[in-house]
Amino acid sequence: QVQLVEPGGGLVQPGGPLRLSCAASGSIVSVNTMGWYRQAPGKQRELVATITNGRNTNYADSVKGRFTISRDNAKNTVNLQMSSLKPEDTAVYYCYALLQSGWGNRSSYWGQGTQVTVSS
């Protein structure tokens, strides 16, 4: 019923930029929080950045000053602008949303994930 679609990802050289996007669709009343998590092979999933409907942001220490998260509330979309990418940023990035469904319940949803590879 509710879907998070996250096109983007790809191969980028160290120091380069990359932009990720995610759009929520379906029986949605409101989207409270959206953000991105990532998971590298052999490591647990970790938070990258989140943004509330009031545009309060939270970033992992490892990406502060390099990544910028933003959202368009009218379109239920969230964007992650990544710059100064490092090899350790290589991971599968998952879009996350905490939202109010058409039945009045707040639930967490996840995108399908997109691969980001930072390498020369």
C-alpha positions as CSV (number, residue, x, y, z in Angstrom):
1,Q,0.0,0.0,0.0
2,V,2.7,2.5,1.0
3,Q,5.9,2.5,-1.1
4,L,9.2,4.3,-0.8
5,V,11.0,4.6,-4.1
6,E,14.6,5.7,-4.1
7,P,16.3,6.1,-7.4
8,G,19.9,7.1,-7.5
9,G,23.1,5.5,-6.2
10,G,26.0,4.6,-8.3
11,L,29.8,4.7,-8.6
12,V,31.6,7.9,-7.7
13,Q,35.2,8.8,-7.1
14,P,36.5,9.8,-3.6
15,G,35.8,13.5,-3.0
16,G,33.0,13.6,-5.5
17,P,29.3,14.4,-5.0
18,L,26.2,12.2,-5.3
19,R,22.5,13.0,-4.8
20,L,19.9,10.5,-3.5
21,S,16.1,11.0,-3.6
22,C,13.2,9.1,-2.1
23,A,9.5,9.5,-2.7
24,A,6.7,8.1,-0.5
25,S,3.4,7.2,-2.1
26,G,0.2,5.4,-1.2
27,S,-2.5,5.8,1.4
28,I,-0.6,8.5,3.4
29,V,-2.1,11.1,5.6
30,S,1.1,12.7,6.7
31,V,4.8,11.9,6.8
32,N,6.4,12.7,10.1
33,T,10.0,11.8,9.7
34,M,12.1,10.8,6.6
35,G,15.7,9.9,6.3
36,W,18.4,7.6,5.2
37,Y,20.2,4.6,6.8
38,R,23.0,2.6,5.3
39,Q,24.6,-0.8,5.7
40,A,27.9,-2.1,4.5
41,P,28.8,-5.8,4.2
42,G,29.7,-7.2,7.6
43,K,28.4,-4.1,9.5
44,Q,25.1,-3.3,11.1
45,R,22.7,-0.8,9.7
46,E,23.4,2.8,10.9
47,L,21.6,6.1,10.7
48,V,22.9,8.6,8.2
49,A,20.5,11.5,8.4
50,T,16.8,12.2,9.3
51,I,14.5,15.2,8.9
52,T,11.2,15.9,10.5
53,N,8.1,17.5,9.0
54,G,9.2,20.6,10.9
55,R,12.6,20.4,9.1
56,N,14.6,19.5,12.2
57,T,17.6,17.5,11.1
58,N,19.9,14.9,12.6
59,Y,23.1,13.6,11.2
60,A,25.6,10.9,12.0
61,D,28.9,12.3,13.2
62,S,30.7,10.6,10.3
63,V,28.7,12.6,7.7
64,K,28.3,16.0,9.4
65,G,29.5,18.8,7.2
66,R,29.5,16.6,4.1
67,F,25.8,15.5,3.7
68,T,22.7,17.7,3.5
69,I,19.2,16.3,3.9
70,S,16.1,18.2,2.7
71,R,12.5,17.5,2.0
72,D,9.5,18.6,0.0
73,N,6.5,18.1,2.2
74,A,4.0,18.7,-0.6
75,K,5.5,15.9,-2.6
76,N,6.4,13.6,0.3
77,T,10.0,13.4,-0.9
78,V,13.4,13.6,0.8
79,N,16.8,14.3,-0.8
80,L,20.3,13.6,0.4
81,Q,23.0,15.6,-1.1
82,M,26.4,14.0,-0.5
83,S,29.7,15.7,-1.0
84,S,33.3,14.9,-0.3
85,L,32.6,11.2,-0.4
86,K,35.0,8.8,1.1
87,P,35.5,5.1,0.5
88,E,34.0,4.3,3.9
89,D,30.7,5.8,2.7
90,T,30.3,2.8,0.4
91,A,27.1,1.0,1.5
92,V,23.6,0.2,0.5
93,Y,21.5,3.2,1.4
94,Y,17.9,2.8,2.5
95,C,15.2,5.4,2.6
96,Y,13.2,5.5,5.8
97,A,9.9,7.1,6.7
98,L,7.7,7.3,9.8
99,L,4.3,8.2,8.6
100,Q,0.6,8.3,9.3
101,S,-1.4,5.8,7.1
102,G,-4.9,6.2,5.9
103,W,-6.2,4.2,8.8
104,G,-4.6,6.5,11.4
105,N,-1.7,4.4,12.5
106,R,1.9,5.5,12.5
107,S,4.3,3.0,11.0
108,S,7.9,2.8,9.7
109,Y,8.5,2.0,6.1
110,W,11.7,1.3,4.2
111,G,12.8,1.7,0.6
112,Q,14.4,-1.1,-1.5
113,G,17.9,0.2,-1.0
114,T,20.4,1.6,-3.5
115,Q,24.1,0.9,-3.8
116,V,26.6,3.7,-3.3
117,T,30.2,2.8,-4.2
118,V,33.0,5.3,-3.6
119,S,36.2,4.1,-5.3
120,S,38.9,5.3,-7.7
